[in-house]
Amino acid sequence: MNGRPFVSFVGAGPGDPELVTLKALRRLREADVVIHDRLIPAALLAEAPADAEIIDAGKAPGRHCMGQAQINWLLVDRARRRGRVVRLKGGDPAIFGRLAEEIDAVRAGGVDFEVVPGVTAATAAAARGGISLTARGHASMLVLATGSDHAGRGVAALDWELLARAEATLVFYMPMQGLDSITTALTAMGRDHREPALVVERAGTPDERVVAGRLGDIAARCREACVGAPALLLVGPTVDAASVPLAVRHLTAAQA
Ligand SMILES: C[S@@+](CC[C@H](N)C(=O)[O-])C[C@H]1O[C@@H](n2cnc3c(N)ncnc32)[C@H](O)[C@@H]1O
């Protein structure tokens, strides 16, 4: 065993291996064990030492490869037996990443830990589109919401009335299964169906696709373009397609 038991919860960013912190790279290079999610850049695993144990705990939507309880157990077990564990999570570990459950498990096991933040999908999608999520005069709030319930089967139970009237940029994670329901709930509660909306698939990767539209038609546009997970829905005046750089608009026009 190398050193004391320690778990680093590390943000792997949205998919581009260059969108990670120097601290993330350092932790990977010093790891005895890496336990990683499905949505992480594969190139990052090559940063781990050749003798590090690499464990794929990836979960596909609706199909759990490894249960949360098993991951929690592994974190404590490997930290005690091997030393430095890197728990590599897509985007930022603290955003829809089940970080709290894993921290609880590590704490209960008496193992020290740290969190190394990462670039979350929302900021990666905004960056690619040249979008300021809190553009002055357009949005005084940024809401990161989940589009699906805990089990990943239905739409999340959210305060749709509040979301409909918030002077905010709304970003929905995991929106694809319930895209029609989300956009209908927002317009039914009074949000303007002409409000700009974007869906960004695989933000921050070479396969990124952007579909631009309005709240009232974005779901249909995504169906036509066969957009799938992982993707984000962004809604609000800040995401007006006019502000999206030329390359992205060109891609969008081809999709529409
Ligand atoms: C379980 S959440 C994890 C979010 C992650 N912790 C983060 O900060 O980005 C998974 C969801 O994040 C979104 N997501 C993650 N990576 C993405 C990407 N590269 N492009 C678009 N959406 C992404 C999708 O909505 C996906 O279904």
The ligand as an SDF file (V2000), in Angstrom:
LIG
                    3D

 27 29  0  0  0  0  0  0  0  0999 V2000
  -25.2360   12.1160  -14.2860 C   0  0  0  0  0  0  0  0  0  0  0  0
  -25.1280   13.6890  -15.0740 S   0  0  0  0  0  0  0  0  0  0  0  0
  -23.4590   14.1030  -14.6970 C   0  0  0  0  0  0  0  0  0  0  0  0
  -23.1680   15.5600  -14.9140 C   0  0  0  0  0  0  0  0  0  0  0  0
  -21.7060   15.8860  -14.6760 C   0  0  0  0  0  0  0  0  0  0  0  0
  -21.3420   15.6780  -13.2850 N   0  0  0  0  0  0  0  0  0  0  0  0
  -21.3540   17.3160  -15.0710 C   0  0  0  0  0  0  0  0  0  0  0  0
  -21.0020   18.1170  -14.2250 O   0  0  0  0  0  0  0  0  0  0  0  0
  -21.4480   17.6090  -16.2660 O   0  0  0  0  0  0  0  0  0  0  0  0
  -25.0520   13.1570  -16.7570 C   0  0  0  0  0  0  0  0  0  0  0  0
  -25.7210   14.1780  -17.6600 C   0  0  0  0  0  0  0  0  0  0  0  0
  -24.9020   15.3180  -17.7950 O   0  0  0  0  0  0  0  0  0  0  0  0
  -25.0510   15.8410  -19.1060 C   0  0  0  0  0  0  0  0  0  0  0  0
  -23.7540   15.7380  -19.7760 N   0  0  0  0  0  0  0  0  0  0  0  0
  -22.6260   15.1820  -19.3160 C   0  0  0  0  0  0  0  0  0  0  0  0
  -21.6220   15.3240  -20.2040 N   0  0  0  0  0  0  0  0  0  0  0  0
  -22.1530   15.9900  -21.2500 C   0  0  0  0  0  0  0  0  0  0  0  0
  -21.6260   16.4760  -22.4810 C   0  0  0  0  0  0  0  0  0  0  0  0
  -20.3480   16.3050  -22.8270 N   0  0  0  0  0  0  0  0  0  0  0  0
  -22.4680   17.1410  -23.3250 N   0  0  0  0  0  0  0  0  0  0  0  0
  -23.7560   17.3500  -22.9910 C   0  0  0  0  0  0  0  0  0  0  0  0
  -24.2990   16.9230  -21.8510 N   0  0  0  0  0  0  0  0  0  0  0  0
  -23.5180   16.2590  -20.9930 C   0  0  0  0  0  0  0  0  0  0  0  0
  -26.0910   15.0110  -19.8140 C   0  0  0  0  0  0  0  0  0  0  0  0
  -27.3460   15.6320  -19.5970 O   0  0  0  0  0  0  0  0  0  0  0  0
  -25.9600   13.6960  -19.0810 C   0  0  0  0  0  0  0  0  0  0  0  0
  -27.1320   12.9310  -19.2060 O   0  0  0  0  0  0  0  0  0  0  0  0
  1  2  1  0
  2  3  1  0
  2 10  1  0
  3  4  1  0
  4  5  1  0
  5  6  1  0
  5  7  1  0
  7  8  2  0
  7  9  1  0
 10 11  1  0
 11 12  1  0
 11 26  1  0
 12 13  1  0
 13 14  1  0
 13 24  1  0
 14 15  1  0
 14 23  1  0
 15 16  2  0
 16 17  1  0
 17 18  1  0
 17 23  2  0
 18 19  1  0
 18 20  2  0
 20 21  1  0
 21 22  2  0
 22 23  1  0
 24 25  1  0
 24 26  1  0
 26 27  1  0
M  CHG  2   2   1   9  -1
M  END
$$$$
